Amino acid sequence: MTTVVHSFPQDVVIGRRLADLLGATHREVSLHRFPDSETRVRLDAGGETPNAIVVCGGRDPDTVALPMHFAAQTARDLGASNVGLVTPYLAYMRQDTRFAPGEAVSAAAYARFLSAAFDWVATVDPHLHRIHSLDEVFSVPALCVTSVSAIAEWIHSNVDRPLIVGPDSESAQWVQQVARLLDAPWVVLEKSRAGDRDVTVTTPRAESIRGRNPVLVDDIASSGHTLAQAATALRNAEYSAVTCVVVHAVMSEGAEAALKAAGVMRLVSTNTIAHPTNGIDISPLLATRIREVLGSEPTRASASG
């Protein structure tokens, strides 16, 4: 069946790549911001398109959430019977419980919001902590792709004698998997946090990992402070120049500069979010999973019977 990939403007590069891999047509979503902050969404019409895929990286979710919803509905209006969302960085996952009375559990609320608009959702390495599977919060199929193999391949090709380092305990799941694929040693640093930008990191001193080139691996670089503190700790422990590899380059203002100031010599990210540091392409991994769902998933109409 015909498939059209509709990419949001900031995600045209990965959208075109996915369209090529899927043998689909690519079209860019047109967005116009009115002075009152409302957004006009326009999709290029072109006849019936049974399968429509909306690609939106997920950065700045407050800005793109409603336009994503409008894009899904417009694709249905134009004839699509199956509308999927590829959001390589799945936002709002950190608020996965009610930490204080009255707080929104945004992970569950955002999942319901997306489930109401799309027939399926595909993402890369979602930040899951108390939620063990996206099936717990999504009511439509949620496809999770891991970038671990692509990250390991990049490190194998670019870093000699790597030591895989996690900046905190939450990074351990990625660090261990990458290290296993590389047959390389790994360590996870100890982190204490007093606030969003007040983080202290300590590094182990083990002679068995001397002579290695440290590679910091984490899922998200947002403010960059945790990774910067980890890089500083590694340099203070007299490790060699630090390489940093992240899955999602959210990169708030000043993050990249903070990492470089801390001694990060190479900063590389996957292309889940468009950023100048993108150097690892996860499009083939996403395309493989998307082919599976396009070939097997019923449409929303037929599923509801």
N, C-alpha and C positions, 0 to 999 in steps of 0.2 A: 504494500500500500504506500501511497505517497506520504512522505514526511517532510515537514517544513520546520526548520530551526529558526526561531525568532530570538535574536540576541539583543539584549539591552546595550546601549551605546558603549558603555565601559567594558563590555564583555564580548566585543565583536571578534577579537582574535581567537579566543577559545571557542566561540560559537561557530566560526568558519571552519576551524579545525575539526570540530565534532561533526559538522555537516559533511565535510569531505570524507571522514571515516565512516559515516553512516550512509553515504550515497544519497544525502538529502539536499533539498534546496535551502539556501541560507537567505534570510532577510533580516534587516536591522529594524528594531523597534524605534519609532520616532516619538520622542518625548518633548513636550513644551511646557515650561514652567511659567504660569501666569503670575502677575504681580502679587496676588493674594495667596501665593504658594500652592494653589491647586495645580495639578498636572494633567495635561491632555496626552492621551496615549493613542497612537495610531499604528496599526499593522498594515503592511502591504497586502492588498487583496489579490488573489490569483486563482480563483476557482476553488473547488472543494479540496480540502486537505485533511484526510481522515486522521492522520497523526500530526499533532502540533507539539513542538517542544519549545518552551520558553527558557532562555538561558540568562540567569542573573546571578552574578557572583556573590551577592549577599553583604557586601560592604555597605555601610550607611543604611542599615535596614529600615530606619524610620522614614527615609526618603523614598525607598523603592518598594516598600511592602504593598501599599495601595496600587501603584502602577502595575505590579506583578499580578494582582487580583484582576485589575481591569484588562490586562493583556490576555489572561486566561479566558475571561468571559468573551472578549472580542474574538479570540480564535474559535470559540464555539459558535458565535454568531456568524462567522465566515465559513462554517461547515465542518469544523473539526469535531470528531466524536471521541477522541482520546487526546487529552492535553496533559503533558507532563512538564515538570519543572526540574531543570538542572541548576542547582544552587550550590556550587562546589564548596563554598564556605557557608555553613548553616548557622545563622545568627541566633542569638538569644538562648543558647544552650547552658550558659553558666548559671543562670537563675533557675535551678532545677528543683528547688524546694522553697518553702516559706521560712526564710531566715529570721524574720521578725513579724509580729502580728500585723496583718493587713497587707503584706507585700504580695504582689502578683507573682505567681509561678509562671514566669514568662515562657519557659521552655515548653510547657504543656499548652499554654494559650497560643503560642506562635504555631505550634504543630497543628492545632485545631484550625487555626486561621488558614494555613496552607492546604490542609486536607479538604477544606470546604471549596477550594478553587480548582485543585488539580487532581488528576486520576492517579498520579504517582509522583514521587519526588526522588531525585538522585543527588547525593552529596558525597563529599570526601572527608574522611577522618573527622566526624563530628566530635565536639568536645563533650564527651559523656562522663559523668561522675556517678551521681546517684541514680541516673537513668541508665540501665544496662543495655537496652536495645531501643531503637527508635520506634519499634512496634508498640512499645508501651505508651507512646504519646501520639502517634500518627494513626489515623483511621484508614489511610490508603497505603499501598505498598511504598516503603521507604528503603531505597537502595543505598547501601553504604559501600563505598570503594575506599580501600586503603592505599596510601601513597608509599608504603614502606618499601616495596620492591624497587620503585623508581628512585627513591632517595638512596637506597643501598647501591644501586647501579651507578648513580652520580658520584657517590663517595669513592666507590671502587675505581672509577676512571680518573678522579681528580685529587685524591689524597693518599699519600703513601703512608703506610703503617698507622692507620687511624686509631684513635681512642674515642669511642662514642660516649658522649657526656650528656646527661640529662640535667637541666638546671634545677629541677625539683622533683618530688615524688610523683606528681601527676604526669610527668614526661616519661616515666619508667616504661610504660607500655610500648611506646614507639622506640625508645632507646634499645630495649632488649631485643625487639624483633629485628631492627636494623643491624645490630651487632651480631645476631645469630646468622643472618644472611651473609655477613662479611667475614664471619669467623674471627671477629675482633673483640678485644676487651671492652668493657663498658663500666661506667660509674654513674651514680646519681648523686648530685650535690644536695646538701642540706640547706633548706631555705626557711627563714623566718620573716613574716610579713607584718608590718605595723600599719600599713595603708597601701593604697593603689600605687604610690610612688616611693614607698619606704620599705625596701627589701634588703635583707642581708643574706649572703650566701657564703658557705664554707665548703672547702674542697678537701677530699682525703689526700693524704700523702703516702702513697704506696710505691715502693721502689719497683714493683713488678710492672708498673705502667709507665715508667720513665722511658724516654726515647721515643714516645709515641706522639703523634700530631693530633691534638684535641679537636673534635668536631662536635659542637653543641647542636643537639637535635631537639626541636620542640614543635608542638602543633601550631601555636599561635604566637606571633610577635605583634603586640598591640602598642603599648607604651614603650616596650623594649627594655624596661628597667630590670626585670628578672634576668633576662639574657645578658644585659650589660654587667650586672653584678656578678653573674657566673663567669663571664669573660675576664673581669677584673680579678676574681679569685684565682682563676687558672693562670693568669699572667703573674700574679703575686707568688704563686707556687712554682714559678719558673718553668712553666710549660712553654712550648714553642708557639708561634703565631696561631691564633684561634680562627677556625672556620666555623660559620654558623649556618645551619640549614633549618628552615622552617617550612611547615606545610602552608599555613595561611598568613600571608603578608598583609595584615590589617594596617599596620604602620601608621599610628597617629603622628601628628606633627612633631618632629624632633627625634623620632625613634631611631631612624637610620643613623643620624649624626651621633646619638648617644652610644650606639653599638660600635661605631668606628672609633669614638673617643675611648672606649673601654678596651680597645685592642683587637676587635674583630677585623681580620684582614680580608676575609671573603664572606659575603653574605649572599646566600642563595635561597630562593623560595620556589615552590611549585607554582603553577599558573592557575591556581584556584581563584585568586584575586589578581587582576592585572596590576603589575608593579614592575619598576625597572629591574628589580632583583630576580625576576622570574628566570629560571634556568632549568627547571625540571618539568617536563610536559606530562601531565596525568590524563590527557585527552584519550589516549588509547585504552586506558583502564576504564574510564567512564563509558566509552563507546561500546566496549564488550558487554557491560551490564545493561546498557540501554537497549542493545539489540535483543537481549533476553526478554526484557519487559515488553518491547514492541511486538515480539513474536508470540507472547503468551498471555498478556493481560487483557481481560475484557474491558470494553468501554464502560464509562459510568452508567450510561443508559441501560446497557444489557445487564450490568451487574445489579442494578436496582430492580430489574425485571418488569 
